[in-house]
């Protein structure tokens, strides 16, 4: 950051303000917690439409290092801010996914996603901070949560779960599993099929087709209990949400699924299968591009399910991906729904695991990170100390001693870069500087600045007889003074606005 020269030849009580050109997001007021210290611009190129899902990876330790900023990244501090300085309505930072694979927790890097509200070209900002700059509350904006990592407990945040003809035994919840974890039904069941073994492999299990999906996933159907609808009834277990589709370049909606089943599907409405619908209408499932290794699945225009007949042996079709073309729905809001349809026979069960829903993905690029600049004001006042005649209420007459006070205050949430504060002032006309009267006085709260010399200057207090060349020589011929304290001018906080004062005296001619 360049030096901040607070230079003036002002009338008394005049004030100088230093502020940043671009507005800085603040949820309340500068100096009132919480305040954000750092940001990086997000470039949205031309042609990217509203409702696109913007995504990028970010390493916050790298950004902090670029800014020469020390401290521990605050995972709660991540915010996406629109060009109008309001928060993006739907946004998330996923700590467990980085560069498309599962990642360690709490290592200051991950994946950011948000739903675009301002068409490109536009500039959004990613705000972040360290714990040392005051704790930030968790982000209250709803997450995209297509990866389900932001679900609270077993509730799929931002999604809706419903059922039809089911009586409570169904599975319709989020699971959080460690890498390669397995599930085993602890007791024999009363259904016709067998005990479930190894039916809960994490989607990020090595060798899985969906090894990029983090830890959490959703379960639909009947796994832990028997089907409990009336005999011959079709029980529907649903996961759905409303999605805004961009008007241009809508792209696709993709998701991973894993069918695990004892019961089969004959390609009609009977027995157990999975189907996908948009606005209540089934889509053509043969057009979803689903891989079918081992030919374990039957895939028709109305759904997909286990092919090889019901059995007491579990068939696992593995993690596969489905891709839905969103072009027919461009510029509309759609209700997207996945249903596990179970034909109640109090016998063989089926279920589907779901994860990593993504739609209308556009990858953004990040610019250079920025630290919040300070907001520095400077005020100059004066008072007559004595005039050699009047003991009280001294006057501004020849021979009078007048003391000038310069007060610098930082009311912003940003601190000034090390050794960058410089104040220049001129000795008023028709007066003479009083040698050794120039002083530096720290304020409350303290400025964080100090009186150690700043290289290459030999002192923080410098003098000039022409306003050009400054040195440490003092005399009554001094026409200009310079104060260059070392250190960082501290940021405003709940304790108040840091400040310091500079005083000097003159004799009126």
C-alpha positions, 0 to 999 in steps of 0.5 A, a space after each residue: 500500500 502506498 504512503 498516506 500523506 495527510 497534507 493540508 494548509 487548512 483553516 481552523 477546524 477544517 477536516 480531511 477524510 481519507 476513505 476507500 473509493 470502492 464501498 466496503 460491505 458492512 452488516 451494520 456500521 464501520 467499527 461495530 462488530 462484525 467487520 470484514 477485513 479482506 475481500 477478493 473480486 469475483 469476475 462474472 463474464 458477459 453472457 452468464 445469466 441470472 440463476 446460474 450456479 457460480 462455483 470456484 475453489 479457494 485457498 484462504 491461506 494463500 489469499 492471506 499470504 498474498 496480503 502479508 496478513 497473519 492469523 487463523 482463517 475464520 471459517 464462519 467469515 465467508 460471505 458472497 456480496 453482490 455488486 449492490 453491496 448486499 449478500 447473495 441470497 443463496 450461497 455456501 462455502 463447503 470446507 470438505 470439497 476442494 479441486 473436485 475431491 473430498 478434502 480435510 476439514 478446517 484447513 482454510 480451503 474449499 469450494 464456494 457456490 452461489 446463485 447468480 442474481 446479476 447477469 454478467 459482466 458483473 463483479 461480486 466479492 468474496 469477503 473473509 477474515 481471520 479469527 484475530 479480527 473478531 469472530 463472525 457469526 455463521 452465514 445466515 443466507 440459505 445454502 445451495 446445498 446440492 451436495 447436501 453437506 450443509 444439511 442440519 442433522 438428517 434434514 436436507 436443508 433447502 430441500 423438501 421431503 414428502 411421502 404418499 401412502 407411507 406410514 412412517 417406516 420409510 427412509 427419507 433422511 441425510 446421512 453423514 459417513 466417513 470415508 468408506 464407512 459401512 452400515 450393518 442392520 443390527 438385527 434380523 428383520 421381519 421382511 422376506 429379505 436378509 440382513 443388510 450388510 455393507 449397504 452404506 458405503 460412503 459416496 466418496 469411497 475409493 473406486 466409487 463413481 461419485 468420489 467427489 461428493 463429500 461426506 453427506 448423502 440422502 437416502 430414499 425408500 425402505 432400508 432399515 424397516 419393512 414397507 408399511 403401506 397397505 397391501 398392493 399400495 404404491 408408496 412414494 418417498 420424495 425429495 424435491 426442490 424449486 430451481 430457477 433455470 437461467 434464461 440463456 445457456 441453462 446447461 444441465 442438472 446432474 446428480 449421483 445415485 446408487 440403487 440398492 435393492 432386494 426387490 425388482 422392477 418389471 418396467 411397469 408401475 409395479 414393484 420398486 423403482 426410482 423416477 425423476 419428474 419436473 413440474 409433476 411430469 415424468 421425464 424420459 429416463 432413457 435420456 439421462 445418460 445413466 451408465 449400467 455396468 453389469 446390466 443390473 438396472 432396468 431403465 425405461 422412459 418412466 424410471 429405473 430399478 433392479 433388473 434381475 428379479 427379486 431375491 434374498 441377495 442384495 444387488 448394488 448397482 453402484 454409484 452412477 450419474 444422471 444428466 438432465 438437459 435443462 434447455 426445455 425449461 430455460 427462463 422458468 422456475 421448475 419443481 425437480 423431484 426424485 421419488 423412490 416408488 415401493 410396491 408394498 408386499 411386506 417383502 423385498 425392499 429397495 432404496 436409493 442413495 442420492 448426492 451431489 446435485 448440480 445445475 447450470 454450473 459456471 466457473 468464476 475466476 478470482 482477482 487479486 485479494 484486497 485488505 480493507 483500507 482505513 477511514 482516517 480523518 484529520 482535524 486541526 484546532 488551536 488555542 492561545 496559551 498566553 499573550 504576556 498581558 492578559 492572565 485570563 482569556 488571552 488574546 491573539 496579539 503579537 507576542 502571544 503563544 498559540 498551540 496547534 493540535 492535529 488529531 488523526 482518527 481511524 474510524 474504519 474497520 481497516 488498519 493502515 499498512 505499516 509505516 504509511 502514515 505521514 502528516 505534513 503541516 505548514 507554520 501559519 503566516 505571521 508566526 514563528 515556530 517555537 523550537 522543541 514544541 512539536 510532540 506526538 501524543 497517543 490516543 485512547 484507544 491507542 493508535 498502534 503507532 509509535 515514536 521509533 524512527 522510520 527508515 530512512 528518516 532519522 526521526 519521526 519529527 522532521 522540519 523544513 524551511 522551504 516545504 521541500 527538504 526535511 531534516 531534524 534541524 529546528 529553528 524559528 525559521 521552520 516553515 513546515 513540519 512533518 510527523 511520520 510515526 512507525 507501525 500500523 494505524 489500528 482499526 476501529 473496534 468495539 473499544 472505539 476509534 484509535 487516534 493520536 495527536 500532534 501539537 506544536 506552538 508558535 509565537 505570533 509576530 
